[in-house]
């Protein structure tokens, strides 16, 4: 997944909504978020595994919270992967036919 796609939605507002829904209360605010890869690209098939380090303020108390986020690819990214996969299968088929005639 492209880093620019992730930054469009994986931001402080996203984490505040998630934390509020998860029971942290309506007063929670995320003042800083650092987001990076938790695994290498491709380690988890098409999804990206990301590590988010958040500075969270709740009722005047600041703390650091680390989360793991599994981000699924966009429709456009899935389409690219599918096209490459189809081309790869086609090449394998062609190689199998060539090997049949060579042997």
Secondary structure, 3 states (H helix, E strand, C coil): CCHHHHHHHCCHHHHHHHHHHHHHCCCCEEEEEEEEECCCCCCECCEEEEEEEEEEEECCEEEEEEEEEEECCCHHHHHHHHHHHHHHHHHHHHHHHHHHHHC
